[in-house]
Amino acid sequence: MELNWVNGFEIRVETDGKETCISANRAGLLSLASHLQALAEDTPGCHIHLDAYNSLSEGSTDLVIEKTD
């Protein structure tokens, strides 16, 4: 699956144990929307793994989104 990023994207994921907050600028939200659409078209079990090393803002919590049946 190819992930398409909109230039200038910023995405942060934070969790406090009770809730998780995903905050992003416009480019980040458009990127996430594109990723979710690509994942929806893929096969069950496929997933997207985002972390501070490849896409999220420094200090973010890792985020895994998986397609189920």
Number of C-alpha atoms within 10 A of each C-alpha: 11 8 14 13 16 15 9 9 18 17 22 21 20 15 12 7 6 5 7 12 11 13 13 18 13 14 16 21 18 16 21 19 13 17 18 18 12 15 21 15 11 13 12 12 11 14 17 15 11 17 18 16 11 9 17 20 16 13 12 18 18 16 17 10 14 15 15 10 5
